[in-house]
Amino acid sequence: MSTRRAGGTEGSRPRRRPREGGYARGEETRERIIQAAFEVFSEEGYLGASTRLIAARAGVNPPALQYYFDSKEGLHEACGRWVIDRVMGGFAPVLEAARAARASGRREAMLEALQDLVELIADLTMPRTDEEGWRRFLGRCQTHSSGHPAFELIEREFTVPIKSMVISLVTQVLGLEEGDERARIRALLILGQLWVVHDGADRTLGDLGWPDFAGDRAARVKEILRDHVARLLASPLPATSASPSRSRR
């Protein structure tokens, strides 16, 4: 039976780190492997990705992947961790402002915080002509990789917290009780608008006759998204005493 060793998972070797003299070179190699993995995982998916191809793209021997990440699963999860650290750095101040607005109880502040959050999500999901590998990797994880290592990590530490904040802000802007199904539906409709600049981006660009979402075009999309959020939450709720989910109980 395998035993848990310090610094590793059960049944695996502890993660190796370069000795002091080669630390910088080792970190550079590790980063190069992650960047290559972003490309290959984005192109081939988790199951189709070959560790040999990743190693070739990174310019290292295949054993280097095992040296730094233990396995393809470990590498995929490391890619997810890299993305979360990068993305949450940008979202942290917006989430902090959203929490402050929610604590204030001021509708205008909460609505503005919600608009800022939706705009930032749109900025993250809109494809770019010079799109970095990590963005394509994130997009693939969110749409095609359910059950794979990085998907679970990104879902738990990014997608769920962001969605929960959107639902919470919508609930308070509408003056509803926590858990009201009507608030959840409106929150999901707000987030659903982002489909046109994410999964449906190619169709949207074709319909608009745009080459991409760069510059002023991206700004116009985000401006209209902000307006949609305000309008969706300004319309009156159905005149019911309880949400449908509660009335069925």
Backbone bond lengths (Angstrom), bond angles and torsions (degrees), N, CA, C in turn:
res aa  C-N    CA-C-N  psi(-1)  N-CA   C-N-CA  omega(-1)  CA-C   N-CA-C  phi
1 M - - - 1.472 - - 1.521 108.62 -
2 S 1.330 115.47 138.26 1.456 118.72 -178.70 1.515 110.16 -76.79
3 T 1.305 116.18 154.96 1.461 121.56 178.65 1.502 109.23 -121.38
4 R 1.333 116.27 156.05 1.456 121.16 179.18 1.516 109.46 -80.42
5 R 1.303 116.18 128.59 1.454 120.47 178.93 1.518 109.34 -107.09
6 A 1.311 115.01 154.21 1.464 118.84 -178.85 1.508 110.15 -59.51
7 G 1.356 116.01 131.28 1.457 121.43 176.02 1.500 114.19 83.59
8 G 1.349 119.98 1.30 1.454 120.77 -179.13 1.499 111.08 -135.23
9 T 1.329 116.68 175.44 1.450 120.97 176.89 1.509 108.52 -90.44
10 E 1.312 116.54 168.06 1.451 121.04 -177.46 1.520 109.83 -60.28
11 G 1.324 115.77 128.06 1.448 120.42 177.69 1.512 113.65 82.57
12 S 1.324 118.83 4.91 1.461 120.87 -179.60 1.516 109.60 -121.52
13 R 1.322 114.71 159.80 1.454 119.01 176.75 1.515 109.85 -75.14
14 P 1.338 118.18 151.24 1.464 119.40 175.19 1.519 109.77 -62.05
15 R 1.338 116.53 146.21 1.451 121.54 -179.57 1.517 110.55 -62.46
16 R 1.320 117.01 124.01 1.456 120.48 -178.79 1.515 110.48 -80.16
17 R 1.292 116.06 147.31 1.451 122.41 172.62 1.523 108.25 -127.40
18 P 1.318 117.42 147.14 1.455 119.35 179.52 1.518 110.84 -62.46
19 R 1.337 115.41 150.38 1.451 118.94 174.12 1.516 109.55 -63.51
20 E 1.294 116.91 162.67 1.462 122.25 -169.83 1.520 112.95 -49.77
21 G 1.325 117.32 -44.40 1.459 119.95 -176.71 1.512 113.61 -65.23
22 G 1.339 117.44 -28.63 1.459 120.03 -177.31 1.510 113.80 -108.61
23 Y 1.342 116.99 17.84 1.469 119.73 -174.49 1.523 111.84 -61.57
24 A 1.336 116.85 -47.88 1.467 119.88 -177.46 1.519 110.76 -61.82
25 R 1.337 116.12 -42.13 1.460 119.63 179.71 1.525 110.68 -66.36
26 G 1.335 116.29 -37.74 1.456 120.20 178.63 1.518 112.29 -65.76
27 E 1.325 116.86 -41.38 1.463 120.41 178.25 1.525 110.97 -66.38
28 E 1.323 116.34 -35.66 1.467 120.21 177.65 1.530 110.38 -64.58
29 T 1.327 116.27 -41.63 1.465 120.41 178.43 1.522 110.59 -65.22
30 R 1.317 116.57 -43.30 1.464 121.00 179.17 1.526 110.57 -60.04
31 E 1.328 116.82 -43.60 1.458 121.22 179.60 1.529 110.85 -65.28
32 R 1.319 116.67 -38.37 1.463 120.31 179.64 1.526 110.84 -64.85
33 I 1.319 116.45 -38.28 1.466 120.40 177.78 1.530 110.12 -65.45
34 I 1.325 117.42 -43.16 1.468 120.82 179.92 1.523 110.64 -62.16
35 Q 1.330 117.37 -43.48 1.464 120.08 -179.86 1.531 111.05 -64.45
36 A 1.322 116.91 -39.01 1.467 120.32 176.56 1.524 110.30 -66.48
37 A 1.331 116.31 -38.66 1.467 120.51 179.89 1.527 111.05 -64.83
38 F 1.326 117.81 -37.12 1.462 120.16 176.04 1.528 110.13 -54.12
39 E 1.318 115.84 -46.51 1.465 120.62 -177.23 1.531 111.29 -65.50
40 V 1.318 116.59 -48.47 1.465 120.10 -175.14 1.525 111.27 -69.83
41 F 1.325 117.67 -43.83 1.466 119.81 177.82 1.528 110.88 -62.38
42 S 1.339 117.04 -35.82 1.462 120.46 179.29 1.523 111.13 -67.67
43 E 1.320 116.42 -37.99 1.463 121.00 -177.90 1.524 112.54 -78.83
44 E 1.326 116.96 -42.32 1.460 121.43 -170.21 1.525 114.39 -106.26
45 G 1.330 117.50 -13.41 1.452 119.88 -172.58 1.520 110.45 79.84
46 Y 1.327 115.88 169.22 1.464 119.36 -177.26 1.525 111.73 -64.77
47 L 1.323 116.82 -47.88 1.459 119.99 -175.87 1.523 111.95 -69.22
48 G 1.326 117.15 -35.87 1.459 120.10 -176.75 1.512 114.61 -83.27
49 A 1.321 117.08 -14.24 1.467 120.31 -176.44 1.525 110.90 -70.76
50 S 1.306 115.67 135.21 1.464 122.11 178.18 1.523 109.79 -102.49
51 T 1.322 116.05 131.71 1.463 118.75 177.87 1.528 110.92 -65.57
52 R 1.324 116.62 -28.59 1.470 119.41 176.80 1.526 110.85 -65.92
53 L 1.342 116.13 -40.17 1.458 119.57 178.62 1.524 110.60 -67.31
54 I 1.326 116.66 -41.18 1.465 119.96 177.73 1.523 110.23 -60.59
55 A 1.331 116.16 -44.33 1.465 120.24 179.59 1.527 110.63 -62.06
56 A 1.338 116.28 -42.16 1.464 119.95 179.87 1.525 110.91 -63.56
57 R 1.335 116.81 -42.59 1.466 120.25 179.18 1.531 110.95 -63.59
58 A 1.327 115.62 -34.93 1.467 120.16 -178.66 1.521 112.38 -82.15
59 G 1.341 116.42 -12.36 1.457 119.94 -178.87 1.512 113.33 74.26
60 V 1.352 116.05 34.02 1.465 120.63 178.95 1.522 108.95 -129.02
61 N 1.315 116.69 167.99 1.456 121.31 174.79 1.526 109.51 -79.51
62 P 1.345 118.51 148.08 1.475 120.74 -179.52 1.524 114.97 -51.33
63 P 1.347 120.03 -37.83 1.472 118.46 179.20 1.528 113.92 -60.34
64 A 1.343 117.08 -20.27 1.468 119.54 179.52 1.524 111.05 -63.89
65 L 1.343 117.00 -32.23 1.461 119.68 179.35 1.522 110.56 -65.15
66 Q 1.330 115.37 -41.74 1.462 118.87 178.42 1.524 110.31 -68.93
67 Y 1.317 116.53 -35.15 1.468 121.29 -179.77 1.524 111.03 -60.10
68 Y 1.341 116.28 -44.58 1.461 120.44 -175.48 1.526 113.84 -91.32
69 F 1.349 117.74 -30.10 1.465 119.66 -170.61 1.526 114.28 -127.50
70 D 1.313 118.81 -1.71 1.464 124.35 178.70 1.527 113.86 73.66
71 S 1.351 118.02 -42.27 1.459 120.28 -173.96 1.523 109.49 -163.05
72 K 1.335 115.98 173.11 1.466 120.04 175.19 1.523 110.03 -62.87
73 E 1.318 116.37 -37.90 1.467 120.21 177.61 1.525 110.95 -60.66
74 G 1.335 115.87 -44.20 1.462 119.79 178.95 1.513 112.27 -64.24
75 L 1.334 116.84 -37.02 1.460 120.92 178.27 1.523 110.82 -67.70
76 H 1.326 116.79 -42.94 1.468 120.74 179.39 1.527 110.35 -61.50
77 E 1.322 116.02 -42.25 1.466 119.87 178.88 1.525 110.85 -67.35
78 A 1.337 117.40 -37.39 1.465 120.52 177.69 1.527 110.60 -63.65
79 C 1.328 116.61 -36.28 1.466 120.44 175.64 1.529 110.08 -63.27
80 G 1.331 116.05 -42.15 1.458 119.86 178.02 1.515 112.02 -62.43
81 R 1.328 116.74 -41.62 1.465 120.66 178.65 1.521 110.77 -64.12
82 W 1.333 117.23 -40.08 1.467 121.80 178.50 1.527 109.70 -59.84
83 V 1.336 116.56 -44.98 1.466 121.36 -178.50 1.526 110.64 -65.08
84 I 1.322 117.59 -45.05 1.464 120.80 -179.17 1.523 110.50 -60.34
85 D 1.330 116.70 -45.03 1.464 119.80 179.73 1.524 110.73 -61.10
86 R 1.328 116.54 -39.20 1.468 120.99 -179.75 1.533 111.02 -69.81
87 V 1.310 116.98 -47.92 1.466 121.40 -174.18 1.526 111.65 -71.79
88 M 1.326 116.88 -44.51 1.456 119.12 -176.06 1.523 111.83 -67.47
89 G 1.327 117.34 -22.63 1.457 119.36 174.13 1.519 111.42 -61.23
90 G 1.345 116.59 -37.03 1.457 120.83 177.94 1.518 113.06 -79.52
91 F 1.333 116.59 -31.30 1.460 120.38 -177.44 1.525 112.81 -83.37
92 A 1.328 117.74 -21.80 1.467 120.46 -174.02 1.527 113.51 -54.55
93 P 1.353 119.83 -49.85 1.469 118.14 -179.09 1.527 113.15 -66.44
94 V 1.333 117.34 -32.44 1.465 120.50 178.85 1.526 110.11 -69.81
95 L 1.327 116.98 -40.72 1.463 120.39 177.48 1.527 111.10 -66.71
96 E 1.322 116.69 -37.46 1.465 120.12 177.98 1.527 110.31 -64.13
97 A 1.339 116.62 -42.37 1.464 120.45 177.37 1.529 110.76 -64.52
98 A 1.329 116.59 -36.40 1.466 120.48 178.68 1.525 110.87 -65.85
99 R 1.329 116.56 -41.13 1.469 119.47 178.20 1.527 111.05 -64.64
100 A 1.341 116.06 -39.36 1.465 119.64 178.82 1.530 110.70 -65.91
101 A 1.331 116.57 -41.09 1.465 120.42 178.94 1.521 110.73 -64.39
102 R 1.319 115.94 -41.05 1.466 120.45 179.47 1.527 110.82 -63.87
103 A 1.335 115.80 -40.23 1.462 119.92 179.69 1.526 111.64 -67.38
104 S 1.336 116.57 -30.21 1.468 120.16 -179.16 1.525 111.92 -71.05
105 G 1.337 116.43 -27.86 1.456 120.61 -178.49 1.514 113.99 75.71
106 R 1.326 118.00 4.91 1.464 121.78 -179.24 1.523 109.91 -83.61
107 R 1.320 116.28 121.85 1.460 120.72 -175.91 1.525 111.92 -59.27
108 E 1.330 117.61 -44.06 1.459 120.94 -177.72 1.523 111.19 -61.69
109 A 1.331 116.40 -41.42 1.464 120.67 -179.74 1.524 110.72 -66.89
110 M 1.332 116.86 -40.58 1.462 120.15 -179.94 1.525 111.34 -68.40
111 L 1.335 117.04 -38.58 1.462 120.37 178.22 1.522 110.56 -64.46
112 E 1.324 116.89 -43.47 1.464 120.01 178.96 1.524 110.95 -64.18
113 A 1.332 116.95 -40.17 1.465 120.72 178.27 1.524 110.60 -63.10
114 L 1.324 116.63 -39.52 1.460 121.00 178.02 1.526 110.54 -65.19
115 Q 1.315 117.03 -43.56 1.469 120.54 178.07 1.526 110.89 -61.72
116 D 1.328 116.81 -41.96 1.469 120.44 178.58 1.527 110.88 -61.94
117 L 1.328 116.04 -40.71 1.463 120.65 -178.48 1.525 110.81 -67.29
118 V 1.327 117.42 -44.88 1.466 121.16 179.25 1.529 110.37 -64.50
119 E 1.317 117.04 -39.16 1.465 120.50 178.34 1.527 110.93 -63.03
120 L 1.325 116.58 -40.31 1.463 120.06 179.93 1.529 110.91 -67.67
121 I 1.330 117.00 -38.43 1.468 120.20 176.63 1.526 109.72 -62.77
122 A 1.334 116.73 -42.73 1.464 120.61 178.68 1.519 110.92 -61.46
123 D 1.319 116.14 -42.35 1.462 120.41 179.94 1.525 111.04 -62.64
124 L 1.333 115.80 -35.07 1.462 120.54 179.27 1.521 111.57 -71.74
125 T 1.331 117.24 -38.02 1.462 120.57 -171.63 1.523 114.20 -90.09
126 M 1.337 118.44 -20.03 1.463 119.57 -179.90 1.526 110.65 -65.18
127 P 1.331 118.49 127.58 1.466 120.30 178.82 1.520 111.10 -67.48
128 R 1.325 115.49 152.16 1.457 121.59 -179.44 1.522 109.31 -128.32
129 T 1.318 115.70 151.05 1.463 118.93 -179.36 1.528 111.15 -65.89
130 D 1.329 116.80 -30.71 1.467 120.99 179.11 1.527 110.39 -106.37
131 E 1.337 115.58 35.40 1.457 120.96 -172.34 1.522 111.86 -59.15
132 E 1.319 114.85 131.99 1.455 120.77 178.51 1.523 110.14 -75.15
133 G 1.336 115.27 155.05 1.456 120.36 -176.92 1.512 113.65 -57.79
134 W 1.323 117.71 -36.54 1.467 119.77 -177.04 1.520 111.40 -65.77
135 R 1.333 117.98 -31.07 1.461 120.26 177.77 1.528 110.88 -68.19
136 R 1.320 116.60 -41.84 1.467 119.63 177.73 1.524 110.39 -65.74
137 F 1.319 115.94 -38.42 1.467 120.77 177.73 1.528 110.33 -62.00
138 L 1.335 116.82 -45.34 1.459 120.82 179.30 1.523 110.51 -61.66
139 G 1.331 116.44 -44.99 1.459 119.79 179.44 1.512 112.15 -60.08
140 R 1.330 116.55 -41.19 1.466 119.80 179.80 1.522 110.76 -67.83
141 C 1.325 116.59 -40.56 1.467 119.82 179.13 1.521 111.43 -61.45
142 Q 1.323 116.64 -37.03 1.458 120.29 -176.03 1.521 112.95 -77.43
143 T 1.334 117.36 -18.20 1.462 118.92 -174.86 1.522 114.97 -119.47
144 H 1.343 118.09 -23.49 1.464 118.78 -171.77 1.524 114.76 -132.69
145 S 1.319 119.03 8.00 1.465 118.59 -169.00 1.517 114.20 -127.66
146 S 1.317 117.48 31.10 1.458 119.88 -179.89 1.525 110.83 -56.18
147 G 1.331 115.56 131.54 1.449 120.83 178.28 1.513 114.65 91.35
148 H 1.324 118.02 -9.81 1.453 120.50 179.39 1.526 110.36 -87.08
149 P 1.338 117.84 158.82 1.474 120.80 -169.70 1.522 115.13 -51.85
150 A 1.341 118.11 -52.86 1.461 119.85 -176.63 1.521 111.65 -69.19
151 F 1.338 117.24 -31.40 1.464 119.98 178.95 1.521 110.24 -58.69
152 E 1.318 116.40 -48.10 1.464 120.25 -178.08 1.523 110.66 -61.10
153 L 1.322 116.58 -40.43 1.462 121.47 -179.44 1.525 111.02 -66.94
154 I 1.332 116.98 -47.77 1.462 121.54 -179.28 1.524 110.77 -65.61
155 E 1.326 116.64 -39.45 1.462 120.78 178.52 1.524 110.60 -61.28
156 R 1.334 115.96 -45.45 1.461 121.05 -174.98 1.529 112.50 -72.58
157 E 1.331 117.37 -40.49 1.462 120.09 -171.08 1.524 114.32 -102.42
158 F 1.340 117.42 -9.76 1.464 119.26 179.13 1.528 112.03 -127.30
159 T 1.324 117.44 -61.79 1.461 120.59 -172.64 1.521 112.60 -60.95
160 V 1.324 117.16 -50.28 1.469 120.37 -177.29 1.531 112.00 -64.39
161 P 1.347 120.05 -47.05 1.472 118.80 178.29 1.528 113.51 -61.05
162 I 1.347 117.25 -39.47 1.462 120.01 179.73 1.529 110.09 -66.50
163 K 1.319 116.63 -46.49 1.466 120.43 -179.99 1.529 110.69 -62.51
164 S 1.319 116.84 -40.07 1.465 120.50 179.61 1.523 111.39 -62.99
165 M 1.336 116.69 -39.12 1.460 119.75 178.46 1.526 110.97 -66.61
166 V 1.330 117.13 -41.42 1.464 120.40 177.78 1.527 110.12 -60.17
167 I 1.322 117.17 -46.63 1.466 120.91 -179.75 1.528 110.76 -62.82
168 S 1.328 116.65 -41.57 1.462 120.65 -179.68 1.525 111.34 -63.36
169 L 1.337 117.05 -43.98 1.462 120.44 179.94 1.529 111.01 -65.54
170 V 1.327 116.70 -42.71 1.466 120.02 178.43 1.524 110.06 -60.78
171 T 1.323 116.51 -43.12 1.462 120.96 -179.91 1.523 111.16 -57.94
172 Q 1.332 116.21 -45.76 1.461 119.32 -176.80 1.525 112.07 -75.05
173 V 1.334 117.28 -36.36 1.466 119.37 177.39 1.524 110.29 -61.39
174 L 1.330 116.76 -37.55 1.463 121.22 179.96 1.527 112.87 -82.12
175 G 1.331 116.31 -7.73 1.456 119.65 179.47 1.514 113.45 70.63
176 L 1.331 116.67 32.85 1.458 121.32 -178.58 1.522 111.08 -101.60
177 E 1.316 115.48 166.51 1.454 120.35 176.16 1.526 109.80 -79.16
178 E 1.314 115.37 150.91 1.455 120.15 177.67 1.526 110.11 -57.94
179 G 1.327 116.44 134.78 1.452 121.07 179.62 1.514 114.04 92.30
180 D 1.334 117.46 -3.04 1.465 119.88 179.73 1.529 109.29 -66.00
181 E 1.313 115.65 125.84 1.466 120.93 -175.38 1.519 112.67 -63.31
182 R 1.330 117.44 -30.32 1.459 120.51 -179.04 1.526 111.40 -64.05
183 A 1.319 116.80 -37.25 1.466 120.45 177.62 1.524 110.20 -67.59
184 R 1.316 116.48 -40.75 1.465 120.18 -179.99 1.531 110.77 -63.32
185 I 1.334 116.47 -41.22 1.463 120.17 179.35 1.526 110.28 -62.57
186 R 1.323 117.00 -45.56 1.465 119.35 -179.71 1.524 111.41 -65.59
187 A 1.316 116.98 -38.20 1.464 119.96 177.82 1.525 110.61 -62.48
188 L 1.328 116.71 -43.03 1.463 120.10 179.75 1.525 111.61 -68.19
189 L 1.336 117.07 -33.04 1.464 119.99 175.48 1.529 110.87 -66.75
190 I 1.323 116.27 -38.56 1.469 120.09 176.89 1.526 110.13 -62.13
191 L 1.328 116.58 -47.63 1.464 120.27 179.68 1.527 111.27 -68.10
192 G 1.337 116.20 -30.93 1.459 119.96 -179.77 1.515 113.38 -63.41
193 Q 1.339 117.41 -25.59 1.461 120.30 177.09 1.523 112.13 -59.34
194 L 1.326 115.67 -26.87 1.462 119.91 -176.14 1.525 112.10 -70.26
195 W 1.336 117.26 -11.34 1.466 120.06 177.67 1.527 110.96 -56.63
196 V 1.333 117.06 -36.40 1.472 119.89 -174.69 1.519 112.46 -68.26
197 V 1.341 117.85 -18.77 1.463 119.65 178.04 1.526 111.51 -112.11
198 H 1.336 116.37 8.18 1.463 119.87 179.01 1.525 108.68 -121.71
199 D 1.330 117.75 -96.23 1.465 119.98 179.96 1.523 112.06 -61.09
200 G 1.330 116.58 -36.38 1.462 120.34 -177.83 1.513 114.03 -94.83
201 A 1.326 117.47 18.59 1.467 121.11 -173.83 1.525 112.77 -60.37
202 D 1.325 117.81 -44.10 1.467 120.06 -178.16 1.527 110.88 -62.09
203 R 1.330 116.18 -43.09 1.466 120.41 178.86 1.527 110.57 -64.90
204 T 1.319 116.43 -41.86 1.462 120.82 -179.75 1.524 111.18 -63.23
205 L 1.321 116.58 -45.67 1.467 120.17 179.11 1.524 110.57 -60.96
206 G 1.331 116.43 -40.30 1.456 120.04 178.54 1.517 112.13 -64.69
207 D 1.336 116.70 -43.73 1.464 120.74 -179.96 1.525 111.73 -64.17
208 L 1.331 116.38 -34.60 1.461 120.38 -178.78 1.528 112.72 -87.23
209 G 1.327 116.45 -13.83 1.455 119.43 -176.58 1.516 112.58 71.38
210 W 1.330 115.76 28.63 1.464 121.13 179.93 1.525 109.74 -99.07
211 P 1.332 117.44 147.02 1.469 119.25 175.03 1.525 112.83 -79.18
212 D 1.338 116.31 -27.08 1.462 121.00 -177.08 1.525 108.87 -167.52
213 F 1.334 115.47 -175.35 1.464 121.13 178.68 1.527 111.26 -105.55
214 A 1.304 117.26 33.47 1.462 120.40 -175.85 1.529 111.61 -81.74
215 G 1.331 114.73 157.04 1.456 122.42 169.60 1.514 115.79 52.98
216 D 1.344 115.55 -125.77 1.461 121.54 -176.07 1.520 112.43 -62.85
217 R 1.330 117.31 -29.70 1.468 119.62 -179.83 1.527 110.60 -65.50
218 A 1.318 116.76 -43.11 1.466 120.17 176.81 1.525 110.32 -64.19
219 A 1.319 116.71 -40.40 1.465 120.64 -179.76 1.526 110.84 -62.49
220 R 1.342 117.79 -38.84 1.466 120.51 179.26 1.524 110.99 -65.75
221 V 1.329 116.06 -41.60 1.466 119.80 178.50 1.523 110.48 -60.46
222 K 1.323 116.88 -46.69 1.463 120.22 -177.50 1.528 111.82 -68.06
223 E 1.319 116.89 -34.86 1.465 120.02 177.05 1.533 110.80 -63.29
224 I 1.329 116.32 -42.32 1.469 120.32 179.79 1.527 110.74 -70.15
225 L 1.326 117.41 -35.65 1.462 120.21 176.00 1.528 110.71 -60.13
226 R 1.321 116.67 -43.82 1.464 120.22 178.98 1.527 110.24 -60.82
227 D 1.325 116.19 -41.80 1.463 120.20 179.33 1.528 110.81 -64.90
228 H 1.337 116.85 -40.84 1.462 120.57 179.20 1.526 111.41 -62.14
229 V 1.325 116.25 -40.91 1.466 119.82 179.28 1.526 109.86 -60.16
230 A 1.330 116.19 -47.16 1.466 119.97 -179.26 1.524 111.31 -63.01
231 R 1.328 117.07 -42.12 1.465 120.43 -177.95 1.528 111.86 -69.48
232 L 1.319 116.15 -39.08 1.460 119.15 -179.08 1.524 111.46 -64.83
233 L 1.329 116.17 -33.25 1.460 119.52 -178.75 1.522 112.49 -91.61
234 A 1.339 116.92 -7.56 1.467 119.79 177.88 1.518 111.51 -86.88
235 S 1.334 117.22 -25.11 1.461 120.04 -178.05 1.517 110.03 -70.15
236 P 1.341 117.27 145.46 1.473 119.97 -177.27 1.518 112.23 -67.94
237 L 1.321 115.03 149.38 1.457 120.64 176.15 1.524 110.01 -78.92
238 P 1.328 117.44 156.46 1.468 119.69 174.63 1.524 110.36 -55.66
239 A 1.308 116.14 142.00 1.469 120.89 -176.68 1.519 110.41 -77.97
240 T 1.330 115.83 75.17 1.465 121.28 176.72 1.511 108.30 -125.02
241 S 1.300 116.37 151.18 1.460 120.24 -177.67 1.511 112.54 -81.13
242 A 1.336 116.93 -16.87 1.462 120.26 -179.49 1.506 108.71 -150.99
243 S 1.315 115.80 159.83 1.454 119.79 178.19 1.517 109.06 -68.87
244 P 1.353 118.32 155.98 1.460 120.89 -179.84 1.512 113.45 -54.47
245 S 1.348 116.77 -38.41 1.460 119.14 -177.59 1.516 111.26 -64.96
246 R 1.348 116.72 -34.11 1.461 119.16 -179.13 1.523 111.35 -78.42
247 S 1.345 116.11 -34.89 1.454 118.66 -176.80 1.518 112.23 -68.14
248 R 1.350 116.94 -19.78 1.461 119.72 179.99 1.515 111.92 -82.12
249 R 1.347 116.45 -13.50 1.461 118.46 -175.57 1.520 111.53 -73.94
